[in-house]
Structure formats: structure tokens, C-alpha cells
Amino acid sequence: MIHNIALTLFLGYPLVMYGGILTFLLLLTTATIGALNFKGIVTIPFKWHPRLAITTIIVALIHGLLGLSTIFNF
């Protein structure tokens, strides 16, 4: 069942691909906020860094589950 969700086409590409792109963008955003705050540039408050980190972990776990479901067919 998860296998079918992972391979559902959205705009011509499987849903698992969009999960990977979203995970990567969240990772870059989280790292950018941390780096900017470390340098003293506080355009985005540091309180968003842990929130985005948690969101990145959750999205990455979902993406991993979808990716594994395509290999193991569950």
C-alpha cells in the first residue's frame, strides 16, 4: 500500500521524488539559519532553527519510508 503511494505520479514524477527535494530544501534552510545566526546575521530568529530541524527529520523519515517501500514492496 505504501508502495503505491510512493510511486503515485504527481506532475509526471513519483511522490517520493518530491519528498527528497523537500527534505533537501529543508536541510539547506536549517543549515543556513544556523550559519547566519552563528555569524551574527539575525534576519531569521534562531528559534526557527530547532523547529526546522525537527521538521526536516520528520520529512526525511517519511521520505526514507517511501523509498524503502519501493524496494521491499510494503
PDB file of N, CA, C and O in Angstrom:
ATOM      1  N   MET A   1       0.816  -1.185   0.000  1.00  0.00           N
ATOM      2  CA  MET A   1       0.000   0.000   0.000  1.00  0.00           C
ATOM      3  C   MET A   1       0.870   1.263   0.000  1.00  0.00           C
ATOM      4  O   MET A   1       0.612   2.194  -0.764  1.00  0.00           O
ATOM      5  N   ILE A   2       1.884   1.295   0.843  1.00  0.00           N
ATOM      6  CA  ILE A   2       2.785   2.453   0.876  1.00  0.00           C
ATOM      7  C   ILE A   2       3.537   2.541  -0.443  1.00  0.00           C
ATOM      8  O   ILE A   2       3.867   3.628  -0.916  1.00  0.00           O
ATOM      9  N   HIS A   3       3.801   1.386  -1.023  1.00  0.00           N
ATOM     10  CA  HIS A   3       4.473   1.321  -2.320  1.00  0.00           C
ATOM     11  C   HIS A   3       3.679   2.097  -3.376  1.00  0.00           C
ATOM     12  O   HIS A   3       4.258   2.829  -4.178  1.00  0.00           O
ATOM     13  N   ASN A   4       2.365   1.935  -3.372  1.00  0.00           N
ATOM     14  CA  ASN A   4       1.520   2.638  -4.336  1.00  0.00           C
ATOM     15  C   ASN A   4       1.536   4.142  -4.103  1.00  0.00           C
ATOM     16  O   ASN A   4       1.519   4.914  -5.062  1.00  0.00           O
ATOM     17  N   ILE A   5       1.568   4.567  -2.849  1.00  0.00           N
ATOM     18  CA  ILE A   5       1.610   6.000  -2.527  1.00  0.00           C
ATOM     19  C   ILE A   5       2.935   6.588  -2.989  1.00  0.00           C
ATOM     20  O   ILE A   5       2.968   7.678  -3.561  1.00  0.00           O
ATOM     21  N   ALA A   6       4.024   5.873  -2.743  1.00  0.00           N
ATOM     22  CA  ALA A   6       5.359   6.377  -3.102  1.00  0.00           C
ATOM     23  C   ALA A   6       5.502   6.577  -4.602  1.00  0.00           C
ATOM     24  O   ALA A   6       6.166   7.515  -5.042  1.00  0.00           O
ATOM     25  N   LEU A   7       4.892   5.716  -5.380  1.00  0.00           N
ATOM     26  CA  LEU A   7       5.048   5.779  -6.830  1.00  0.00           C
ATOM     27  C   LEU A   7       3.895   6.490  -7.528  1.00  0.00           C
ATOM     28  O   LEU A   7       3.812   6.472  -8.756  1.00  0.00           O
ATOM     29  N   THR A   8       3.009   7.113  -6.764  1.00  0.00           N
ATOM     30  CA  THR A   8       1.924   7.894  -7.356  1.00  0.00           C
ATOM     31  C   THR A   8       2.518   9.075  -8.109  1.00  0.00           C
ATOM     32  O   THR A   8       3.330   9.826  -7.569  1.00  0.00           O
ATOM     33  N   LEU A   9       2.108   9.228  -9.348  1.00  0.00           N
ATOM     34  CA  LEU A   9       2.650  10.295 -10.181  1.00  0.00           C
ATOM     35  C   LEU A   9       1.957  11.618  -9.866  1.00  0.00           C
ATOM     36  O   LEU A   9       0.730  11.695  -9.792  1.00  0.00           O
ATOM     37  N   PHE A  10       2.757  12.639  -9.686  1.00  0.00           N
ATOM     38  CA  PHE A  10       2.274  13.998  -9.473  1.00  0.00           C
ATOM     39  C   PHE A  10       3.078  14.893 -10.398  1.00  0.00           C
ATOM     40  O   PHE A  10       4.290  15.033 -10.235  1.00  0.00           O
ATOM     41  N   LEU A  11       2.408  15.497 -11.367  1.00  0.00           N
ATOM     42  CA  LEU A  11       3.058  16.305 -12.410  1.00  0.00           C
ATOM     43  C   LEU A  11       4.119  15.497 -13.168  1.00  0.00           C
ATOM     44  O   LEU A  11       5.142  16.033 -13.593  1.00  0.00           O
ATOM     45  N   GLY A  12       3.851  14.204 -13.327  1.00  0.00           N
ATOM     46  CA  GLY A  12       4.728  13.353 -14.119  1.00  0.00           C
ATOM     47  C   GLY A  12       5.867  12.689 -13.370  1.00  0.00           C
ATOM     48  O   GLY A  12       6.629  11.926 -13.963  1.00  0.00           O
ATOM     49  N   TYR A  13       6.001  12.961 -12.080  1.00  0.00           N
ATOM     50  CA  TYR A  13       7.088  12.373 -11.295  1.00  0.00           C
ATOM     51  C   TYR A  13       6.523  11.707 -10.041  1.00  0.00           C
ATOM     52  O   TYR A  13       5.489  12.136  -9.528  1.00  0.00           O
ATOM     53  N   PRO A  14       7.189  10.664  -9.540  1.00  0.00           N
ATOM     54  CA  PRO A  14       6.679   9.976  -8.353  1.00  0.00           C
ATOM     55  C   PRO A  14       6.757  10.855  -7.101  1.00  0.00           C
ATOM     56  O   PRO A  14       7.619  11.727  -6.986  1.00  0.00           O
ATOM     57  N   LEU A  15       5.854  10.607  -6.188  1.00  0.00           N
ATOM     58  CA  LEU A  15       5.747  11.396  -4.965  1.00  0.00           C
ATOM     59  C   LEU A  15       7.021  11.306  -4.123  1.00  0.00           C
ATOM     60  O   LEU A  15       7.373  12.269  -3.442  1.00  0.00           O
ATOM     61  N   VAL A  16       7.708  10.182  -4.157  1.00  0.00           N
ATOM     62  CA  VAL A  16       8.926  10.013  -3.367  1.00  0.00           C
ATOM     63  C   VAL A  16      10.010  10.999  -3.813  1.00  0.00           C
ATOM     64  O   VAL A  16      10.839  11.409  -3.000  1.00  0.00           O
ATOM     65  N   MET A  17      10.015  11.381  -5.086  1.00  0.00           N
ATOM     66  CA  MET A  17      10.998  12.346  -5.568  1.00  0.00           C
ATOM     67  C   MET A  17      10.761  13.716  -4.934  1.00  0.00           C
ATOM     68  O   MET A  17      11.707  14.398  -4.540  1.00  0.00           O
ATOM     69  N   TYR A  18       9.504  14.108  -4.841  1.00  0.00           N
ATOM     70  CA  TYR A  18       9.187  15.401  -4.230  1.00  0.00           C
ATOM     71  C   TYR A  18       9.536  15.410  -2.737  1.00  0.00           C
ATOM     72  O   TYR A  18       9.907  16.447  -2.186  1.00  0.00           O
ATOM     73  N   GLY A  19       9.414  14.252  -2.092  1.00  0.00           N
ATOM     74  CA  GLY A  19       9.825  14.156  -0.696  1.00  0.00           C
ATOM     75  C   GLY A  19      11.315  14.381  -0.529  1.00  0.00           C
ATOM     76  O   GLY A  19      11.746  15.005   0.440  1.00  0.00           O
ATOM     77  N   GLY A  20      12.097  13.880  -1.459  1.00  0.00           N
ATOM     78  CA  GLY A  20      13.547  14.087  -1.420  1.00  0.00           C
ATOM     79  C   GLY A  20      13.923  15.534  -1.649  1.00  0.00           C
ATOM     80  O   GLY A  20      14.812  16.066  -0.984  1.00  0.00           O
ATOM     81  N   ILE A  21      13.246  16.169  -2.589  1.00  0.00           N
ATOM     82  CA  ILE A  21      13.522  17.580  -2.862  1.00  0.00           C
ATOM     83  C   ILE A  21      13.146  18.427  -1.655  1.00  0.00           C
ATOM     84  O   ILE A  21      13.898  19.322  -1.266  1.00  0.00           O
ATOM     85  N   LEU A  22      11.986  18.152  -1.060  1.00  0.00           N
ATOM     86  CA  LEU A  22      11.555  18.903   0.130  1.00  0.00           C
ATOM     87  C   LEU A  22      12.514  18.696   1.295  1.00  0.00           C
ATOM     88  O   LEU A  22      12.837  19.645   2.010  1.00  0.00           O
ATOM     89  N   THR A  23      12.967  17.467   1.488  1.00  0.00           N
ATOM     90  CA  THR A  23      13.925  17.183   2.554  1.00  0.00           C
ATOM     91  C   THR A  23      15.222  17.959   2.346  1.00  0.00           C
ATOM     92  O   THR A  23      15.765  18.537   3.287  1.00  0.00           O
ATOM     93  N   PHE A  24      15.710  17.969   1.123  1.00  0.00           N
ATOM     94  CA  PHE A  24      16.953  18.674   0.819  1.00  0.00           C
ATOM     95  C   PHE A  24      16.807  20.177   1.043  1.00  0.00           C
ATOM     96  O   PHE A  24      17.699  20.807   1.612  1.00  0.00           O
ATOM     97  N   LEU A  25      15.692  20.754   0.602  1.00  0.00           N
ATOM     98  CA  LEU A  25      15.470  22.190   0.803  1.00  0.00           C
ATOM     99  C   LEU A  25      15.339  22.547   2.282  1.00  0.00           C
ATOM    100  O   LEU A  25      15.844  23.580   2.721  1.00  0.00           O
ATOM    101  N   LEU A  26      14.664  21.694   3.049  1.00  0.00           N
ATOM    102  CA  LEU A  26      14.569  21.931   4.492  1.00  0.00           C
ATOM    103  C   LEU A  26      15.938  21.842   5.158  1.00  0.00           C
ATOM    104  O   LEU A  26      16.248  22.618   6.062  1.00  0.00           O
ATOM    105  N   LEU A  27      16.752  20.893   4.708  1.00  0.00           N
ATOM    106  CA  LEU A  27      18.101  20.755   5.263  1.00  0.00           C
ATOM    107  C   LEU A  27      18.945  21.994   4.974  1.00  0.00           C
ATOM    108  O   LEU A  27      19.645  22.492   5.856  1.00  0.00           O
ATOM    109  N   LEU A  28      18.880  22.489   3.745  1.00  0.00           N
ATOM    110  CA  LEU A  28      19.624  23.699   3.394  1.00  0.00           C
ATOM    111  C   LEU A  28      19.129  24.918   4.177  1.00  0.00           C
ATOM    112  O   LEU A  28      19.931  25.736   4.627  1.00  0.00           O
ATOM    113  N   THR A  29      17.830  25.037   4.335  1.00  0.00           N
ATOM    114  CA  THR A  29      17.268  26.158   5.083  1.00  0.00           C
ATOM    115  C   THR A  29      17.683  26.114   6.544  1.00  0.00           C
ATOM    116  O   THR A  29      18.038  27.142   7.122  1.00  0.00           O
ATOM    117  N   THR A  30      17.639  24.930   7.143  1.00  0.00           N
ATOM    118  CA  THR A  30      18.042  24.778   8.543  1.00  0.00           C
ATOM    119  C   THR A  30      19.514  25.131   8.726  1.00  0.00           C
ATOM    120  O   THR A  30      19.874  25.833   9.670  1.00  0.00           O
ATOM    121  N   ALA A  31      20.355  24.648   7.831  1.00  0.00           N
ATOM    122  CA  ALA A  31      21.784  24.949   7.925  1.00  0.00           C
ATOM    123  C   ALA A  31      22.060  26.429   7.697  1.00  0.00           C
ATOM    124  O   ALA A  31      22.933  27.004   8.348  1.00  0.00           O
ATOM    125  N   THR A  32      21.337  27.041   6.794  1.00  0.00           N
ATOM    126  CA  THR A  32      21.529  28.467   6.516  1.00  0.00           C
ATOM    127  C   THR A  32      21.159  29.317   7.720  1.00  0.00           C
ATOM    128  O   THR A  32      21.874  30.260   8.059  1.00  0.00           O
ATOM    129  N   ILE A  33      20.049  28.990   8.367  1.00  0.00           N
ATOM    130  CA  ILE A  33      19.645  29.745   9.559  1.00  0.00           C
ATOM    131  C   ILE A  33      20.703  29.612  10.649  1.00  0.00           C
ATOM    132  O   ILE A  33      21.065  30.598  11.291  1.00  0.00           O
ATOM    133  N   GLY A  34      21.197  28.391  10.858  1.00  0.00           N
ATOM    134  CA  GLY A  34      22.233  28.193  11.872  1.00  0.00           C
ATOM    135  C   GLY A  34      23.515  28.940  11.545  1.00  0.00           C
ATOM    136  O   GLY A  34      24.122  29.547  12.428  1.00  0.00           O
ATOM    137  N   ALA A  35      23.932  28.901  10.288  1.00  0.00           N
ATOM    138  CA  ALA A  35      25.172  29.571   9.891  1.00  0.00           C
ATOM    139  C   ALA A  35      25.040  31.088   9.978  1.00  0.00           C
ATOM    140  O   ALA A  35      25.956  31.760  10.452  1.00  0.00           O
ATOM    141  N   LEU A  36      23.920  31.631   9.530  1.00  0.00           N
ATOM    142  CA  LEU A  36      23.728  33.080   9.585  1.00  0.00           C
ATOM    143  C   LEU A  36      23.687  33.583  11.025  1.00  0.00           C
ATOM    144  O   LEU A  36      24.272  34.619  11.344  1.00  0.00           O
ATOM    145  N   ASN A  37      22.999  32.852  11.884  1.00  0.00           N
ATOM    146  CA  ASN A  37      22.946  33.259  13.281  1.00  0.00           C
ATOM    147  C   ASN A  37      24.311  33.130  13.953  1.00  0.00           C
ATOM    148  O   ASN A  37      24.641  33.917  14.840  1.00  0.00           O
ATOM    149  N   PHE A  38      25.097  32.150  13.540  1.00  0.00           N
ATOM    150  CA  PHE A  38      26.435  31.989  14.095  1.00  0.00           C
ATOM    151  C   PHE A  38      27.329  33.171  13.729  1.00  0.00           C
ATOM    152  O   PHE A  38      28.182  33.586  14.514  1.00  0.00           O
ATOM    153  N   LYS A  39      27.119  33.710  12.517  1.00  0.00           N
ATOM    154  CA  LYS A  39      27.897  34.861  12.071  1.00  0.00           C
ATOM    155  C   LYS A  39      27.348  36.176  12.596  1.00  0.00           C
ATOM    156  O   LYS A  39      27.953  37.225  12.375  1.00  0.00           O
ATOM    157  N   GLY A  40      26.219  36.141  13.284  1.00  0.00           N
ATOM    158  CA  GLY A  40      25.645  37.357  13.846  1.00  0.00           C
ATOM    159  C   GLY A  40      24.595  38.026  12.972  1.00  0.00           C
ATOM    160  O   GLY A  40      24.096  39.099  13.308  1.00  0.00           O
ATOM    161  N   ILE A  41      24.264  37.406  11.869  1.00  0.00           N
ATOM    162  CA  ILE A  41      23.234  37.939  10.975  1.00  0.00           C
ATOM    163  C   ILE A  41      21.904  37.307  11.393  1.00  0.00           C
ATOM    164  O   ILE A  41      21.659  36.128  11.137  1.00  0.00           O
ATOM    165  N   VAL A  42      21.064  38.093  12.027  1.00  0.00           N
ATOM    166  CA  VAL A  42      19.843  37.543  12.614  1.00  0.00           C
ATOM    167  C   VAL A  42      18.626  38.016  11.815  1.00  0.00           C
ATOM    168  O   VAL A  42      17.744  38.673  12.368  1.00  0.00           O
ATOM    169  N   THR A  43      18.571  37.689  10.524  1.00  0.00           N
ATOM    170  CA  THR A  43      17.397  38.039   9.731  1.00  0.00           C
ATOM    171  C   THR A  43      16.236  37.102  10.049  1.00  0.00           C
ATOM    172  O   THR A  43      15.076  37.514  10.033  1.00  0.00           O
ATOM    173  N   ILE A  44      16.551  35.846  10.337  1.00  0.00           N
ATOM    174  CA  ILE A  44      15.554  34.871  10.789  1.00  0.00           C
ATOM    175  C   ILE A  44      15.952  34.478  12.203  1.00  0.00           C
ATOM    176  O   ILE A  44      17.081  34.035  12.416  1.00  0.00           O
ATOM    177  N   PRO A  45      15.058  34.629  13.179  1.00  0.00           N
ATOM    178  CA  PRO A  45      15.413  34.310  14.568  1.00  0.00           C
ATOM    179  C   PRO A  45      15.863  32.859  14.738  1.00  0.00           C
ATOM    180  O   PRO A  45      15.403  31.959  14.035  1.00  0.00           O
ATOM    181  N   PHE A  46      16.773  32.659  15.691  1.00  0.00           N
ATOM    182  CA  PHE A  46      17.330  31.327  15.922  1.00  0.00           C
ATOM    183  C   PHE A  46      16.271  30.336  16.388  1.00  0.00           C
ATOM    184  O   PHE A  46      16.474  29.129  16.254  1.00  0.00           O
ATOM    185  N   LYS A  47      15.158  30.800  16.927  1.00  0.00           N
ATOM    186  CA  LYS A  47      14.121  29.883  17.415  1.00  0.00           C
ATOM    187  C   LYS A  47      13.557  29.017  16.278  1.00  0.00           C
ATOM    188  O   LYS A  47      12.966  27.968  16.535  1.00  0.00           O
ATOM    189  N   TRP A  48      13.737  29.451  15.032  1.00  0.00           N
ATOM    190  CA  TRP A  48      13.264  28.674  13.896  1.00  0.00           C
ATOM    191  C   TRP A  48      14.194  27.523  13.552  1.00  0.00           C
ATOM    192  O   TRP A  48      13.775  26.576  12.887  1.00  0.00           O
ATOM    193  N   HIS A  49      15.442  27.582  13.987  1.00  0.00           N
ATOM    194  CA  HIS A  49      16.413  26.532  13.666  1.00  0.00           C
ATOM    195  C   HIS A  49      15.999  25.164  14.229  1.00  0.00           C
ATOM    196  O   HIS A  49      15.962  24.195  13.471  1.00  0.00           O
ATOM    197  N   PRO A  50      15.683  25.047  15.535  1.00  0.00           N
ATOM    198  CA  PRO A  50      15.262  23.734  16.037  1.00  0.00           C
ATOM    199  C   PRO A  50      13.929  23.264  15.440  1.00  0.00           C
ATOM    200  O   PRO A  50      13.723  22.070  15.226  1.00  0.00           O
ATOM    201  N   ARG A  51      13.042  24.207  15.178  1.00  0.00           N
ATOM    202  CA  ARG A  51      11.754  23.834  14.582  1.00  0.00           C
ATOM    203  C   ARG A  51      11.951  23.241  13.192  1.00  0.00           C
ATOM    204  O   ARG A  51      11.351  22.221  12.851  1.00  0.00           O
ATOM    205  N   LEU A  52      12.786  23.880  12.405  1.00  0.00           N
ATOM    206  CA  LEU A  52      13.062  23.355  11.070  1.00  0.00           C
ATOM    207  C   LEU A  52      13.846  22.048  11.119  1.00  0.00           C
ATOM    208  O   LEU A  52      13.672  21.184  10.259  1.00  0.00           O
ATOM    209  N   ALA A  53      14.705  21.902  12.118  1.00  0.00           N
ATOM    210  CA  ALA A  53      15.460  20.654  12.259  1.00  0.00           C
ATOM    211  C   ALA A  53      14.520  19.483  12.541  1.00  0.00           C
ATOM    212  O   ALA A  53      14.675  18.409  11.959  1.00  0.00           O
ATOM    213  N   ILE A  54      13.557  19.682  13.418  1.00  0.00           N
ATOM    214  CA  ILE A  54      12.584  18.632  13.729  1.00  0.00           C
ATOM    215  C   ILE A  54      11.746  18.317  12.496  1.00  0.00           C
ATOM    216  O   ILE A  54      11.496  17.152  12.187  1.00  0.00           O
ATOM    217  N   THR A  55      11.313  19.364  11.791  1.00  0.00           N
ATOM    218  CA  THR A  55      10.527  19.158  10.573  1.00  0.00           C
ATOM    219  C   THR A  55      11.342  18.403   9.524  1.00  0.00           C
ATOM    220  O   THR A  55      10.811  17.530   8.839  1.00  0.00           O
ATOM    221  N   THR A  56      12.617  18.731   9.396  1.00  0.00           N
ATOM    222  CA  THR A  56      13.490  18.047   8.440  1.00  0.00           C
ATOM    223  C   THR A  56      13.606  16.566   8.776  1.00  0.00           C
ATOM    224  O   THR A  56      13.544  15.719   7.885  1.00  0.00           O
ATOM    225  N   ILE A  57      13.772  16.255  10.041  1.00  0.00           N
ATOM    226  CA  ILE A  57      13.894  14.853  10.461  1.00  0.00           C
ATOM    227  C   ILE A  57      12.619  14.086  10.151  1.00  0.00           C
ATOM    228  O   ILE A  57      12.680  12.956   9.666  1.00  0.00           O
ATOM    229  N   ILE A  58      11.470  14.682  10.423  1.00  0.00           N
ATOM    230  CA  ILE A  58      10.197  14.007  10.164  1.00  0.00           C
ATOM    231  C   ILE A  58      10.000  13.772   8.668  1.00  0.00           C
ATOM    232  O   ILE A  58       9.619  12.677   8.252  1.00  0.00           O
ATOM    233  N   VAL A  59      10.259  14.797   7.864  1.00  0.00           N
ATOM    234  CA  VAL A  59      10.100  14.648   6.409  1.00  0.00           C
ATOM    235  C   VAL A  59      11.105  13.634   5.859  1.00  0.00           C
ATOM    236  O   VAL A  59      10.775  12.870   4.952  1.00  0.00           O
ATOM    237  N   ALA A  60      12.321  13.620   6.395  1.00  0.00           N
ATOM    238  CA  ALA A  60      13.328  12.657   5.941  1.00  0.00           C
ATOM    239  C   ALA A  60      12.928  11.229   6.292  1.00  0.00           C
ATOM    240  O   ALA A  60      13.161  10.313   5.504  1.00  0.00           O
ATOM    241  N   LEU A  61      12.335  11.028   7.455  1.00  0.00           N
ATOM    242  CA  LEU A  61      11.869   9.686   7.826  1.00  0.00           C
ATOM    243  C   LEU A  61      10.743   9.220   6.912  1.00  0.00           C
ATOM    244  O   LEU A  61      10.712   8.059   6.503  1.00  0.00           O
ATOM    245  N   ILE A  62       9.823  10.119   6.592  1.00  0.00           N
ATOM    246  CA  ILE A  62       8.735   9.766   5.678  1.00  0.00           C
ATOM    247  C   ILE A  62       9.297   9.457   4.290  1.00  0.00           C
ATOM    248  O   ILE A  62       8.885   8.492   3.646  1.00  0.00           O
ATOM    249  N   HIS A  63      10.233  10.278   3.839  1.00  0.00           N
ATOM    250  CA  HIS A  63      10.867  10.050   2.539  1.00  0.00           C
ATOM    251  C   HIS A  63      11.599   8.706   2.518  1.00  0.00           C
ATOM    252  O   HIS A  63      11.514   7.964   1.540  1.00  0.00           O
ATOM    253  N   GLY A  64      12.307   8.401   3.585  1.00  0.00           N
ATOM    254  CA  GLY A  64      13.001   7.118   3.671  1.00  0.00           C
ATOM    255  C   GLY A  64      12.047   5.945   3.658  1.00  0.00           C
ATOM    256  O   GLY A  64      12.313   4.931   3.013  1.00  0.00           O
ATOM    257  N   LEU A  65      10.930   6.076   4.369  1.00  0.00           N
ATOM    258  CA  LEU A  65       9.926   5.013   4.383  1.00  0.00           C
ATOM    259  C   LEU A  65       9.344   4.802   2.991  1.00  0.00           C
ATOM    260  O   LEU A  65       9.161   3.665   2.558  1.00  0.00           O
ATOM    261  N   LEU A  66       9.052   5.894   2.292  1.00  0.00           N
ATOM    262  CA  LEU A  66       8.534   5.775   0.934  1.00  0.00           C
ATOM    263  C   LEU A  66       9.570   5.140   0.003  1.00  0.00           C
ATOM    264  O   LEU A  66       9.232   4.304  -0.835  1.00  0.00           O
ATOM    265  N   GLY A  67      10.831   5.543   0.159  1.00  0.00           N
ATOM    266  CA  GLY A  67      11.880   4.961  -0.678  1.00  0.00           C
ATOM    267  C   GLY A  67      12.083   3.472  -0.421  1.00  0.00           C
ATOM    268  O   GLY A  67      12.233   2.686  -1.356  1.00  0.00           O
ATOM    269  N   LEU A  68      12.086   3.097   0.847  1.00  0.00           N
ATOM    270  CA  LEU A  68      12.240   1.673   1.176  1.00  0.00           C
ATOM    271  C   LEU A  68      11.051   0.841   0.721  1.00  0.00           C
ATOM    272  O   LEU A  68      11.194  -0.331   0.372  1.00  0.00           O
ATOM    273  N   SER A  69       9.869   1.465   0.729  1.00  0.00           N
ATOM    274  CA  SER A  69       8.683   0.704   0.310  1.00  0.00           C
ATOM    275  C   SER A  69       8.742   0.353  -1.182  1.00  0.00           C
ATOM    276  O   SER A  69       8.152  -0.636  -1.618  1.00  0.00           O
ATOM    277  N   THR A  70       9.457   1.171  -1.957  1.00  0.00           N
ATOM    278  CA  THR A  70       9.584   0.822  -3.380  1.00  0.00           C
ATOM    279  C   THR A  70      10.523  -0.365  -3.591  1.00  0.00           C
ATOM    280  O   THR A  70      10.388  -1.103  -4.567  1.00  0.00           O
ATOM    281  N   ILE A  71      11.470  -0.545  -2.676  1.00  0.00           N
ATOM    282  CA  ILE A  71      12.407  -1.667  -2.798  1.00  0.00           C
ATOM    283  C   ILE A  71      11.800  -2.952  -2.242  1.00  0.00           C
ATOM    284  O   ILE A  71      11.876  -4.006  -2.873  1.00  0.00           O
ATOM    285  N   PHE A  72      11.192  -2.858  -1.043  1.00  0.00           N
ATOM    286  CA  PHE A  72      10.683  -4.040  -0.359  1.00  0.00           C
ATOM    287  C   PHE A  72       9.206  -4.305  -0.580  1.00  0.00           C
ATOM    288  O   PHE A  72       8.667  -5.276  -0.048  1.00  0.00           O
ATOM    289  N   ASN A  73       8.544  -3.461  -1.353  1.00  0.00           N
ATOM    290  CA  ASN A  73       7.129  -3.636  -1.733  1.00  0.00           C
ATOM    291  C   ASN A  73       6.186  -3.820  -0.540  1.00  0.00           C
ATOM    292  O   ASN A  73       5.415  -4.779  -0.496  1.00  0.00           O
ATOM    293  N   PHE A  74       6.250  -2.908   0.415  1.00  0.00           N
ATOM    294  CA  PHE A  74       5.272  -2.957   1.510  1.00  0.00           C
ATOM    295  C   PHE A  74       4.400  -1.744   1.494  1.00  0.00           C
ATOM    296  O   PHE A  74       3.517  -1.608   2.341  1.00  0.00           O
TER     297      PHE A  74
END
